[in-house]
Amino acid sequence: MMKTRPEIKEIAKANMKQNWGQCVAVLLILSVITVVLVTVAAGVGALLLVPVISIAANGFFVRTYRGFRGTVSDWFSDIFSNFGRRLGGYYWMCLFVYLWSMLFMIPGIVKGIAYSMTPYILADCPDVKARDALKLSMRMTKGYKADIFVTLLSFLGWLILSAFTFGILEIVYVGPYMNTTLAGVYEELKNNALENGTISQDELSGGTLRQF
């Protein structure tokens, strides 16, 4: 049975606190690297590196939600794992969201949520092909898009409050909490989809996707 939003957030908060220092370090370093790449390596360098660095961070927070006390070193060692597959999956996702957004804002938002688990699948399931990750994300989020949207909205107050602290609160608390929660949404959606047969373990291991 799918965990509720408060349950996911409670687990995320508890496990984030157990690895708080490393969570903060990952997000802080990620922010610095992103700014440097966008500023100094504007263009191809940033387009190639920022997505895979971010996807590796998604994987770090999935492991944090599961109770694993990862380190910055673990994150770094994962950055260039399956580089081409992760980069390809990310840009396939961006392309499809962009195309749906051309049909007006609402379809773009809906499809953005439908594809939102793609980076987590790319990080967590190394044998899943790039475009298959999008298809699995669509299956996992079917019937839960409103719940995902509400989860995102639940952090709006925190983000507004963070703005008044010049982003300090976001770095030291809101960012780690929110990222672990969103990773928890992925974990619980995946487990739920496996339990109800929406996806199979074979598909997550790179097997041929079933046709529905």
PyMOL CGO cylinders between C-alpha atoms (Angstrom):
from pymol import cmd
from pymol.cgo import CYLINDER

trace = [
    CYLINDER, 0.00, 0.00, 0.00, 1.29, 3.43, -0.99, 0.3, 1, 1, 1, 1, 1, 1,
    CYLINDER, 1.29, 3.43, -0.99, 2.57, 5.49, 1.95, 0.3, 1, 1, 1, 1, 1, 1,
    CYLINDER, 2.57, 5.49, 1.95, 0.86, 8.83, 2.53, 0.3, 1, 1, 1, 1, 1, 1,
    CYLINDER, 0.86, 8.83, 2.53, 2.57, 12.16, 1.99, 0.3, 1, 1, 1, 1, 1, 1,
    CYLINDER, 2.57, 12.16, 1.99, 2.98, 12.80, 5.76, 0.3, 1, 1, 1, 1, 1, 1,
    CYLINDER, 2.98, 12.80, 5.76, 4.49, 9.32, 6.20, 0.3, 1, 1, 1, 1, 1, 1,
    CYLINDER, 4.49, 9.32, 6.20, 6.96, 9.85, 3.37, 0.3, 1, 1, 1, 1, 1, 1,
    CYLINDER, 6.96, 9.85, 3.37, 7.96, 13.25, 4.75, 0.3, 1, 1, 1, 1, 1, 1,
    CYLINDER, 7.96, 13.25, 4.75, 8.41, 11.84, 8.24, 0.3, 1, 1, 1, 1, 1, 1,
    CYLINDER, 8.41, 11.84, 8.24, 10.72, 9.07, 7.00, 0.3, 1, 1, 1, 1, 1, 1,
    CYLINDER, 10.72, 9.07, 7.00, 12.60, 11.56, 4.83, 0.3, 1, 1, 1, 1, 1, 1,
    CYLINDER, 12.60, 11.56, 4.83, 13.08, 13.98, 7.71, 0.3, 1, 1, 1, 1, 1, 1,
    CYLINDER, 13.08, 13.98, 7.71, 14.32, 11.28, 10.09, 0.3, 1, 1, 1, 1, 1, 1,
    CYLINDER, 14.32, 11.28, 10.09, 16.77, 9.74, 7.62, 0.3, 1, 1, 1, 1, 1, 1,
    CYLINDER, 16.77, 9.74, 7.62, 17.97, 13.13, 6.38, 0.3, 1, 1, 1, 1, 1, 1,
    CYLINDER, 17.97, 13.13, 6.38, 18.78, 14.15, 9.95, 0.3, 1, 1, 1, 1, 1, 1,
    CYLINDER, 18.78, 14.15, 9.95, 20.83, 10.97, 10.39, 0.3, 1, 1, 1, 1, 1, 1,
    CYLINDER, 20.83, 10.97, 10.39, 23.02, 12.04, 7.44, 0.3, 1, 1, 1, 1, 1, 1,
    CYLINDER, 23.02, 12.04, 7.44, 22.50, 15.80, 7.63, 0.3, 1, 1, 1, 1, 1, 1,
    CYLINDER, 22.50, 15.80, 7.63, 26.10, 16.93, 7.15, 0.3, 1, 1, 1, 1, 1, 1,
    CYLINDER, 26.10, 16.93, 7.15, 26.63, 14.91, 3.98, 0.3, 1, 1, 1, 1, 1, 1,
    CYLINDER, 26.63, 14.91, 3.98, 23.23, 15.96, 2.56, 0.3, 1, 1, 1, 1, 1, 1,
    CYLINDER, 23.23, 15.96, 2.56, 24.09, 19.62, 3.06, 0.3, 1, 1, 1, 1, 1, 1,
    CYLINDER, 24.09, 19.62, 3.06, 27.55, 19.11, 1.57, 0.3, 1, 1, 1, 1, 1, 1,
    CYLINDER, 27.55, 19.11, 1.57, 26.19, 17.42, -1.55, 0.3, 1, 1, 1, 1, 1, 1,
    CYLINDER, 26.19, 17.42, -1.55, 23.67, 20.20, -2.24, 0.3, 1, 1, 1, 1, 1, 1,
    CYLINDER, 23.67, 20.20, -2.24, 26.19, 22.95, -1.49, 0.3, 1, 1, 1, 1, 1, 1,
    CYLINDER, 26.19, 22.95, -1.49, 28.83, 21.45, -3.77, 0.3, 1, 1, 1, 1, 1, 1,
    CYLINDER, 28.83, 21.45, -3.77, 26.20, 20.74, -6.42, 0.3, 1, 1, 1, 1, 1, 1,
    CYLINDER, 26.20, 20.74, -6.42, 25.14, 24.40, -6.36, 0.3, 1, 1, 1, 1, 1, 1,
    CYLINDER, 25.14, 24.40, -6.36, 28.73, 25.64, -6.61, 0.3, 1, 1, 1, 1, 1, 1,
    CYLINDER, 28.73, 25.64, -6.61, 29.61, 23.26, -9.44, 0.3, 1, 1, 1, 1, 1, 1,
    CYLINDER, 29.61, 23.26, -9.44, 26.45, 24.22, -11.34, 0.3, 1, 1, 1, 1, 1, 1,
    CYLINDER, 26.45, 24.22, -11.34, 27.17, 27.96, -11.02, 0.3, 1, 1, 1, 1, 1, 1,
    CYLINDER, 27.17, 27.96, -11.02, 30.79, 27.46, -12.08, 0.3, 1, 1, 1, 1, 1, 1,
    CYLINDER, 30.79, 27.46, -12.08, 29.88, 25.29, -15.06, 0.3, 1, 1, 1, 1, 1, 1,
    CYLINDER, 29.88, 25.29, -15.06, 27.14, 27.65, -16.23, 0.3, 1, 1, 1, 1, 1, 1,
    CYLINDER, 27.14, 27.65, -16.23, 29.37, 30.70, -15.77, 0.3, 1, 1, 1, 1, 1, 1,
    CYLINDER, 29.37, 30.70, -15.77, 32.76, 29.40, -16.90, 0.3, 1, 1, 1, 1, 1, 1,
    CYLINDER, 32.76, 29.40, -16.90, 31.85, 26.47, -19.14, 0.3, 1, 1, 1, 1, 1, 1,
    CYLINDER, 31.85, 26.47, -19.14, 28.74, 28.04, -20.57, 0.3, 1, 1, 1, 1, 1, 1,
    CYLINDER, 28.74, 28.04, -20.57, 27.31, 26.05, -23.45, 0.3, 1, 1, 1, 1, 1, 1,
    CYLINDER, 27.31, 26.05, -23.45, 28.36, 22.50, -24.19, 0.3, 1, 1, 1, 1, 1, 1,
    CYLINDER, 28.36, 22.50, -24.19, 30.26, 21.90, -20.95, 0.3, 1, 1, 1, 1, 1, 1,
    CYLINDER, 30.26, 21.90, -20.95, 27.33, 22.87, -18.75, 0.3, 1, 1, 1, 1, 1, 1,
    CYLINDER, 27.33, 22.87, -18.75, 24.81, 21.02, -20.93, 0.3, 1, 1, 1, 1, 1, 1,
    CYLINDER, 24.81, 21.02, -20.93, 26.83, 17.81, -20.69, 0.3, 1, 1, 1, 1, 1, 1,
    CYLINDER, 26.83, 17.81, -20.69, 27.79, 17.86, -17.03, 0.3, 1, 1, 1, 1, 1, 1,
    CYLINDER, 27.79, 17.86, -17.03, 25.03, 19.54, -15.00, 0.3, 1, 1, 1, 1, 1, 1,
    CYLINDER, 25.03, 19.54, -15.00, 22.36, 16.89, -15.82, 0.3, 1, 1, 1, 1, 1, 1,
    CYLINDER, 22.36, 16.89, -15.82, 24.51, 13.89, -14.89, 0.3, 1, 1, 1, 1, 1, 1,
    CYLINDER, 24.51, 13.89, -14.89, 25.77, 15.56, -11.71, 0.3, 1, 1, 1, 1, 1, 1,
    CYLINDER, 25.77, 15.56, -11.71, 22.17, 16.28, -10.70, 0.3, 1, 1, 1, 1, 1, 1,
    CYLINDER, 22.17, 16.28, -10.70, 21.05, 12.73, -11.50, 0.3, 1, 1, 1, 1, 1, 1,
    CYLINDER, 21.05, 12.73, -11.50, 23.84, 11.34, -9.32, 0.3, 1, 1, 1, 1, 1, 1,
    CYLINDER, 23.84, 11.34, -9.32, 22.57, 13.61, -6.52, 0.3, 1, 1, 1, 1, 1, 1,
    CYLINDER, 22.57, 13.61, -6.52, 19.07, 12.14, -7.02, 0.3, 1, 1, 1, 1, 1, 1,
    CYLINDER, 19.07, 12.14, -7.02, 20.60, 8.71, -6.47, 0.3, 1, 1, 1, 1, 1, 1,
    CYLINDER, 20.60, 8.71, -6.47, 22.33, 9.95, -3.32, 0.3, 1, 1, 1, 1, 1, 1,
    CYLINDER, 22.33, 9.95, -3.32, 19.03, 11.14, -1.85, 0.3, 1, 1, 1, 1, 1, 1,
    CYLINDER, 19.03, 11.14, -1.85, 17.25, 7.91, -2.78, 0.3, 1, 1, 1, 1, 1, 1,
    CYLINDER, 17.25, 7.91, -2.78, 19.84, 6.06, -0.73, 0.3, 1, 1, 1, 1, 1, 1,
    CYLINDER, 19.84, 6.06, -0.73, 19.44, 8.61, 2.07, 0.3, 1, 1, 1, 1, 1, 1,
    CYLINDER, 19.44, 8.61, 2.07, 15.68, 7.98, 2.16, 0.3, 1, 1, 1, 1, 1, 1,
    CYLINDER, 15.68, 7.98, 2.16, 16.41, 4.25, 2.43, 0.3, 1, 1, 1, 1, 1, 1,
    CYLINDER, 16.41, 4.25, 2.43, 18.50, 4.93, 5.53, 0.3, 1, 1, 1, 1, 1, 1,
    CYLINDER, 18.50, 4.93, 5.53, 21.92, 4.58, 3.93, 0.3, 1, 1, 1, 1, 1, 1,
    CYLINDER, 21.92, 4.58, 3.93, 24.46, 7.10, 5.22, 0.3, 1, 1, 1, 1, 1, 1,
    CYLINDER, 24.46, 7.10, 5.22, 26.16, 8.05, 1.98, 0.3, 1, 1, 1, 1, 1, 1,
    CYLINDER, 26.16, 8.05, 1.98, 29.05, 10.46, 1.61, 0.3, 1, 1, 1, 1, 1, 1,
    CYLINDER, 29.05, 10.46, 1.61, 30.14, 13.15, -0.83, 0.3, 1, 1, 1, 1, 1, 1,
    CYLINDER, 30.14, 13.15, -0.83, 32.72, 10.66, -2.04, 0.3, 1, 1, 1, 1, 1, 1,
    CYLINDER, 32.72, 10.66, -2.04, 29.94, 8.17, -2.88, 0.3, 1, 1, 1, 1, 1, 1,
    CYLINDER, 29.94, 8.17, -2.88, 28.17, 10.87, -4.87, 0.3, 1, 1, 1, 1, 1, 1,
    CYLINDER, 28.17, 10.87, -4.87, 31.32, 11.82, -6.78, 0.3, 1, 1, 1, 1, 1, 1,
    CYLINDER, 31.32, 11.82, -6.78, 32.07, 8.19, -7.62, 0.3, 1, 1, 1, 1, 1, 1,
    CYLINDER, 32.07, 8.19, -7.62, 28.59, 7.86, -9.12, 0.3, 1, 1, 1, 1, 1, 1,
    CYLINDER, 28.59, 7.86, -9.12, 28.62, 10.99, -11.28, 0.3, 1, 1, 1, 1, 1, 1,
    CYLINDER, 28.62, 10.99, -11.28, 30.08, 9.44, -14.42, 0.3, 1, 1, 1, 1, 1, 1,
    CYLINDER, 30.08, 9.44, -14.42, 28.38, 6.07, -14.07, 0.3, 1, 1, 1, 1, 1, 1,
    CYLINDER, 28.38, 6.07, -14.07, 26.35, 5.31, -17.21, 0.3, 1, 1, 1, 1, 1, 1,
    CYLINDER, 26.35, 5.31, -17.21, 27.11, 8.83, -18.43, 0.3, 1, 1, 1, 1, 1, 1,
    CYLINDER, 27.11, 8.83, -18.43, 25.61, 8.54, -21.93, 0.3, 1, 1, 1, 1, 1, 1,
    CYLINDER, 25.61, 8.54, -21.93, 22.46, 6.73, -20.80, 0.3, 1, 1, 1, 1, 1, 1,
    CYLINDER, 22.46, 6.73, -20.80, 21.74, 9.23, -18.04, 0.3, 1, 1, 1, 1, 1, 1,
    CYLINDER, 21.74, 9.23, -18.04, 22.40, 12.22, -20.27, 0.3, 1, 1, 1, 1, 1, 1,
    CYLINDER, 22.40, 12.22, -20.27, 20.25, 10.79, -23.05, 0.3, 1, 1, 1, 1, 1, 1,
    CYLINDER, 20.25, 10.79, -23.05, 17.39, 10.00, -20.68, 0.3, 1, 1, 1, 1, 1, 1,
    CYLINDER, 17.39, 10.00, -20.68, 17.50, 13.48, -19.21, 0.3, 1, 1, 1, 1, 1, 1,
    CYLINDER, 17.50, 13.48, -19.21, 17.29, 15.20, -22.57, 0.3, 1, 1, 1, 1, 1, 1,
    CYLINDER, 17.29, 15.20, -22.57, 14.59, 12.86, -23.85, 0.3, 1, 1, 1, 1, 1, 1,
    CYLINDER, 14.59, 12.86, -23.85, 12.60, 13.91, -20.79, 0.3, 1, 1, 1, 1, 1, 1,
    CYLINDER, 12.60, 13.91, -20.79, 13.25, 17.60, -21.46, 0.3, 1, 1, 1, 1, 1, 1,
    CYLINDER, 13.25, 17.60, -21.46, 12.27, 17.21, -25.11, 0.3, 1, 1, 1, 1, 1, 1,
    CYLINDER, 12.27, 17.21, -25.11, 8.94, 15.53, -24.36, 0.3, 1, 1, 1, 1, 1, 1,
    CYLINDER, 8.94, 15.53, -24.36, 8.06, 18.03, -21.61, 0.3, 1, 1, 1, 1, 1, 1,
    CYLINDER, 8.06, 18.03, -21.61, 8.89, 20.88, -24.00, 0.3, 1, 1, 1, 1, 1, 1,
    CYLINDER, 8.89, 20.88, -24.00, 6.75, 19.41, -26.78, 0.3, 1, 1, 1, 1, 1, 1,
    CYLINDER, 6.75, 19.41, -26.78, 3.78, 18.91, -24.45, 0.3, 1, 1, 1, 1, 1, 1,
    CYLINDER, 3.78, 18.91, -24.45, 4.25, 22.45, -23.09, 0.3, 1, 1, 1, 1, 1, 1,
    CYLINDER, 4.25, 22.45, -23.09, 3.72, 23.77, -26.61, 0.3, 1, 1, 1, 1, 1, 1,
    CYLINDER, 3.72, 23.77, -26.61, 0.11, 22.59, -26.21, 0.3, 1, 1, 1, 1, 1, 1,
    CYLINDER, 0.11, 22.59, -26.21, -0.32, 25.13, -23.38, 0.3, 1, 1, 1, 1, 1, 1,
    CYLINDER, -0.32, 25.13, -23.38, 0.87, 25.19, -19.79, 0.3, 1, 1, 1, 1, 1, 1,
    CYLINDER, 0.87, 25.19, -19.79, -1.40, 22.59, -18.15, 0.3, 1, 1, 1, 1, 1, 1,
    CYLINDER, -1.40, 22.59, -18.15, -0.45, 19.66, -20.45, 0.3, 1, 1, 1, 1, 1, 1,
    CYLINDER, -0.45, 19.66, -20.45, 3.20, 20.58, -19.92, 0.3, 1, 1, 1, 1, 1, 1,
    CYLINDER, 3.20, 20.58, -19.92, 2.82, 20.53, -16.14, 0.3, 1, 1, 1, 1, 1, 1,
    CYLINDER, 2.82, 20.53, -16.14, 0.93, 17.22, -16.20, 0.3, 1, 1, 1, 1, 1, 1,
    CYLINDER, 0.93, 17.22, -16.20, 3.54, 15.56, -18.41, 0.3, 1, 1, 1, 1, 1, 1,
    CYLINDER, 3.54, 15.56, -18.41, 6.34, 17.11, -16.38, 0.3, 1, 1, 1, 1, 1, 1,
    CYLINDER, 6.34, 17.11, -16.38, 4.97, 15.33, -13.32, 0.3, 1, 1, 1, 1, 1, 1,
    CYLINDER, 4.97, 15.33, -13.32, 4.42, 12.13, -15.31, 0.3, 1, 1, 1, 1, 1, 1,
    CYLINDER, 4.42, 12.13, -15.31, 8.10, 12.11, -16.33, 0.3, 1, 1, 1, 1, 1, 1,
    CYLINDER, 8.10, 12.11, -16.33, 9.38, 13.37, -12.97, 0.3, 1, 1, 1, 1, 1, 1,
    CYLINDER, 9.38, 13.37, -12.97, 10.59, 9.97, -11.77, 0.3, 1, 1, 1, 1, 1, 1,
    CYLINDER, 10.59, 9.97, -11.77, 12.86, 9.58, -14.82, 0.3, 1, 1, 1, 1, 1, 1,
    CYLINDER, 12.86, 9.58, -14.82, 16.04, 11.01, -13.20, 0.3, 1, 1, 1, 1, 1, 1,
    CYLINDER, 16.04, 11.01, -13.20, 15.56, 8.75, -10.18, 0.3, 1, 1, 1, 1, 1, 1,
    CYLINDER, 15.56, 8.75, -10.18, 15.11, 5.68, -12.39, 0.3, 1, 1, 1, 1, 1, 1,
    CYLINDER, 15.11, 5.68, -12.39, 18.22, 6.64, -14.37, 0.3, 1, 1, 1, 1, 1, 1,
    CYLINDER, 18.22, 6.64, -14.37, 20.16, 6.94, -11.10, 0.3, 1, 1, 1, 1, 1, 1,
    CYLINDER, 20.16, 6.94, -11.10, 18.74, 3.90, -9.34, 0.3, 1, 1, 1, 1, 1, 1,
    CYLINDER, 18.74, 3.90, -9.34, 18.29, 1.36, -12.14, 0.3, 1, 1, 1, 1, 1, 1,
    CYLINDER, 18.29, 1.36, -12.14, 21.50, 1.26, -14.22, 0.3, 1, 1, 1, 1, 1, 1,
    CYLINDER, 21.50, 1.26, -14.22, 20.20, -1.32, -16.69, 0.3, 1, 1, 1, 1, 1, 1,
    CYLINDER, 20.20, -1.32, -16.69, 17.05, 0.55, -17.73, 0.3, 1, 1, 1, 1, 1, 1,
    CYLINDER, 17.05, 0.55, -17.73, 17.40, 2.16, -21.16, 0.3, 1, 1, 1, 1, 1, 1,
    CYLINDER, 17.40, 2.16, -21.16, 17.11, 5.93, -21.44, 0.3, 1, 1, 1, 1, 1, 1,
    CYLINDER, 17.11, 5.93, -21.44, 13.70, 6.10, -23.15, 0.3, 1, 1, 1, 1, 1, 1,
    CYLINDER, 13.70, 6.10, -23.15, 12.36, 3.17, -21.12, 0.3, 1, 1, 1, 1, 1, 1,
    CYLINDER, 12.36, 3.17, -21.12, 12.97, 5.24, -17.98, 0.3, 1, 1, 1, 1, 1, 1,
    CYLINDER, 12.97, 5.24, -17.98, 10.39, 7.74, -19.24, 0.3, 1, 1, 1, 1, 1, 1,
    CYLINDER, 10.39, 7.74, -19.24, 7.86, 5.00, -19.91, 0.3, 1, 1, 1, 1, 1, 1,
    CYLINDER, 7.86, 5.00, -19.91, 8.35, 3.49, -16.46, 0.3, 1, 1, 1, 1, 1, 1,
    CYLINDER, 8.35, 3.49, -16.46, 7.98, 6.92, -14.87, 0.3, 1, 1, 1, 1, 1, 1,
    CYLINDER, 7.98, 6.92, -14.87, 4.66, 7.40, -16.63, 0.3, 1, 1, 1, 1, 1, 1,
    CYLINDER, 4.66, 7.40, -16.63, 3.39, 4.07, -15.29, 0.3, 1, 1, 1, 1, 1, 1,
    CYLINDER, 3.39, 4.07, -15.29, 4.61, 4.74, -11.75, 0.3, 1, 1, 1, 1, 1, 1,
    CYLINDER, 4.61, 4.74, -11.75, 2.99, 8.18, -11.57, 0.3, 1, 1, 1, 1, 1, 1,
    CYLINDER, 2.99, 8.18, -11.57, -0.33, 7.18, -13.14, 0.3, 1, 1, 1, 1, 1, 1,
    CYLINDER, -0.33, 7.18, -13.14, -3.06, 8.01, -10.65, 0.3, 1, 1, 1, 1, 1, 1,
    CYLINDER, -3.06, 8.01, -10.65, -0.63, 9.85, -8.35, 0.3, 1, 1, 1, 1, 1, 1,
    CYLINDER, -0.63, 9.85, -8.35, 0.12, 13.06, -10.25, 0.3, 1, 1, 1, 1, 1, 1,
    CYLINDER, 0.12, 13.06, -10.25, -2.06, 15.16, -7.95, 0.3, 1, 1, 1, 1, 1, 1,
    CYLINDER, -2.06, 15.16, -7.95, -0.31, 13.69, -4.90, 0.3, 1, 1, 1, 1, 1, 1,
    CYLINDER, -0.31, 13.69, -4.90, 3.10, 14.54, -6.35, 0.3, 1, 1, 1, 1, 1, 1,
    CYLINDER, 3.10, 14.54, -6.35, 1.94, 18.07, -7.12, 0.3, 1, 1, 1, 1, 1, 1,
    CYLINDER, 1.94, 18.07, -7.12, 0.64, 18.54, -3.57, 0.3, 1, 1, 1, 1, 1, 1,
    CYLINDER, 0.64, 18.54, -3.57, 3.94, 17.23, -2.19, 0.3, 1, 1, 1, 1, 1, 1,
    CYLINDER, 3.94, 17.23, -2.19, 5.80, 19.86, -4.21, 0.3, 1, 1, 1, 1, 1, 1,
    CYLINDER, 5.80, 19.86, -4.21, 3.39, 22.57, -3.04, 0.3, 1, 1, 1, 1, 1, 1,
    CYLINDER, 3.39, 22.57, -3.04, 3.90, 21.51, 0.58, 0.3, 1, 1, 1, 1, 1, 1,
    CYLINDER, 3.90, 21.51, 0.58, 7.42, 22.97, 0.41, 0.3, 1, 1, 1, 1, 1, 1,
    CYLINDER, 7.42, 22.97, 0.41, 6.34, 26.33, -1.00, 0.3, 1, 1, 1, 1, 1, 1,
    CYLINDER, 6.34, 26.33, -1.00, 6.14, 27.97, 2.42, 0.3, 1, 1, 1, 1, 1, 1,
    CYLINDER, 6.14, 27.97, 2.42, 9.59, 26.67, 3.32, 0.3, 1, 1, 1, 1, 1, 1,
    CYLINDER, 9.59, 26.67, 3.32, 11.05, 28.00, 0.06, 0.3, 1, 1, 1, 1, 1, 1,
    CYLINDER, 11.05, 28.00, 0.06, 9.50, 31.42, 0.61, 0.3, 1, 1, 1, 1, 1, 1,
    CYLINDER, 9.50, 31.42, 0.61, 10.90, 31.48, 4.14, 0.3, 1, 1, 1, 1, 1, 1,
    CYLINDER, 10.90, 31.48, 4.14, 14.30, 30.46, 2.77, 0.3, 1, 1, 1, 1, 1, 1,
    CYLINDER, 14.30, 30.46, 2.77, 14.28, 33.51, 0.50, 0.3, 1, 1, 1, 1, 1, 1,
    CYLINDER, 14.28, 33.51, 0.50, 14.21, 35.73, 3.57, 0.3, 1, 1, 1, 1, 1, 1,
    CYLINDER, 14.21, 35.73, 3.57, 17.39, 34.05, 4.82, 0.3, 1, 1, 1, 1, 1, 1,
    CYLINDER, 17.39, 34.05, 4.82, 19.16, 34.60, 1.48, 0.3, 1, 1, 1, 1, 1, 1,
    CYLINDER, 19.16, 34.60, 1.48, 19.04, 30.88, 0.77, 0.3, 1, 1, 1, 1, 1, 1,
    CYLINDER, 19.04, 30.88, 0.77, 20.83, 29.82, 3.96, 0.3, 1, 1, 1, 1, 1, 1,
    CYLINDER, 20.83, 29.82, 3.96, 17.80, 27.96, 5.33, 0.3, 1, 1, 1, 1, 1, 1,
    CYLINDER, 17.80, 27.96, 5.33, 17.40, 26.17, 2.01, 0.3, 1, 1, 1, 1, 1, 1,
    CYLINDER, 17.40, 26.17, 2.01, 20.99, 24.92, 2.10, 0.3, 1, 1, 1, 1, 1, 1,
    CYLINDER, 20.99, 24.92, 2.10, 21.05, 23.80, 5.73, 0.3, 1, 1, 1, 1, 1, 1,
    CYLINDER, 21.05, 23.80, 5.73, 17.55, 22.35, 6.04, 0.3, 1, 1, 1, 1, 1, 1,
    CYLINDER, 17.55, 22.35, 6.04, 14.90, 22.84, 3.33, 0.3, 1, 1, 1, 1, 1, 1,
    CYLINDER, 14.90, 22.84, 3.33, 17.02, 21.53, 0.45, 0.3, 1, 1, 1, 1, 1, 1,
    CYLINDER, 17.02, 21.53, 0.45, 18.10, 18.29, 2.16, 0.3, 1, 1, 1, 1, 1, 1,
    CYLINDER, 18.10, 18.29, 2.16, 14.58, 17.73, 3.51, 0.3, 1, 1, 1, 1, 1, 1,
    CYLINDER, 14.58, 17.73, 3.51, 12.85, 18.41, 0.19, 0.3, 1, 1, 1, 1, 1, 1,
    CYLINDER, 12.85, 18.41, 0.19, 15.29, 16.35, -1.89, 0.3, 1, 1, 1, 1, 1, 1,
    CYLINDER, 15.29, 16.35, -1.89, 15.04, 13.39, 0.46, 0.3, 1, 1, 1, 1, 1, 1,
    CYLINDER, 15.04, 13.39, 0.46, 11.24, 13.66, 0.41, 0.3, 1, 1, 1, 1, 1, 1,
    CYLINDER, 11.24, 13.66, 0.41, 11.09, 13.70, -3.40, 0.3, 1, 1, 1, 1, 1, 1,
    CYLINDER, 11.09, 13.70, -3.40, 13.44, 10.73, -3.47, 0.3, 1, 1, 1, 1, 1, 1,
    CYLINDER, 13.44, 10.73, -3.47, 11.04, 9.07, -1.04, 0.3, 1, 1, 1, 1, 1, 1,
    CYLINDER, 11.04, 9.07, -1.04, 8.14, 9.74, -3.40, 0.3, 1, 1, 1, 1, 1, 1,
    CYLINDER, 8.14, 9.74, -3.40, 10.09, 7.87, -6.08, 0.3, 1, 1, 1, 1, 1, 1,
    CYLINDER, 10.09, 7.87, -6.08, 10.89, 4.99, -3.74, 0.3, 1, 1, 1, 1, 1, 1,
    CYLINDER, 10.89, 4.99, -3.74, 7.29, 4.58, -2.59, 0.3, 1, 1, 1, 1, 1, 1,
    CYLINDER, 7.29, 4.58, -2.59, 5.86, 4.94, -6.12, 0.3, 1, 1, 1, 1, 1, 1,
    CYLINDER, 5.86, 4.94, -6.12, 8.29, 2.29, -7.34, 0.3, 1, 1, 1, 1, 1, 1,
    CYLINDER, 8.29, 2.29, -7.34, 7.45, -0.10, -4.51, 0.3, 1, 1, 1, 1, 1, 1,
    CYLINDER, 7.45, -0.10, -4.51, 3.74, 0.51, -5.03, 0.3, 1, 1, 1, 1, 1, 1,
    CYLINDER, 3.74, 0.51, -5.03, 4.02, -0.13, -8.78, 0.3, 1, 1, 1, 1, 1, 1,
    CYLINDER, 4.02, -0.13, -8.78, 5.93, -3.35, -8.14, 0.3, 1, 1, 1, 1, 1, 1,
    CYLINDER, 5.93, -3.35, -8.14, 3.33, -4.53, -5.64, 0.3, 1, 1, 1, 1, 1, 1,
    CYLINDER, 3.33, -4.53, -5.64, 0.34, -3.88, -7.91, 0.3, 1, 1, 1, 1, 1, 1,
    CYLINDER, 0.34, -3.88, -7.91, 2.05, -5.20, -11.05, 0.3, 1, 1, 1, 1, 1, 1,
    CYLINDER, 2.05, -5.20, -11.05, 2.21, -1.88, -12.90, 0.3, 1, 1, 1, 1, 1, 1,
    CYLINDER, 2.21, -1.88, -12.90, 5.91, -2.52, -13.41, 0.3, 1, 1, 1, 1, 1, 1,
    CYLINDER, 5.91, -2.52, -13.41, 8.06, -5.60, -12.87, 0.3, 1, 1, 1, 1, 1, 1,
    CYLINDER, 8.06, -5.60, -12.87, 11.45, -6.15, -11.31, 0.3, 1, 1, 1, 1, 1, 1,
    CYLINDER, 11.45, -6.15, -11.31, 12.60, -7.55, -14.64, 0.3, 1, 1, 1, 1, 1, 1,
    CYLINDER, 12.60, -7.55, -14.64, 11.79, -4.21, -16.31, 0.3, 1, 1, 1, 1, 1, 1,
    CYLINDER, 11.79, -4.21, -16.31, 13.77, -2.35, -13.66, 0.3, 1, 1, 1, 1, 1, 1,
    CYLINDER, 13.77, -2.35, -13.66, 16.66, -4.70, -14.37, 0.3, 1, 1, 1, 1, 1, 1,
    CYLINDER, 16.66, -4.70, -14.37, 16.69, -3.80, -18.04, 0.3, 1, 1, 1, 1, 1, 1,
    CYLINDER, 16.69, -3.80, -18.04, 14.26, -6.40, -19.38, 0.3, 1, 1, 1, 1, 1, 1,
    CYLINDER, 14.26, -6.40, -19.38, 11.93, -5.67, -22.29, 0.3, 1, 1, 1, 1, 1, 1,
    CYLINDER, 11.93, -5.67, -22.29, 9.06, -3.43, -21.28, 0.3, 1, 1, 1, 1, 1, 1,
    CYLINDER, 9.06, -3.43, -21.28, 5.64, -4.95, -21.43, 0.3, 1, 1, 1, 1, 1, 1,
    CYLINDER, 5.64, -4.95, -21.43, 3.07, -3.38, -23.73, 0.3, 1, 1, 1, 1, 1, 1,
    CYLINDER, 3.07, -3.38, -23.73, -0.13, -2.09, -22.15, 0.3, 1, 1, 1, 1, 1, 1,
]
cmd.load_cgo(trace, "trace")
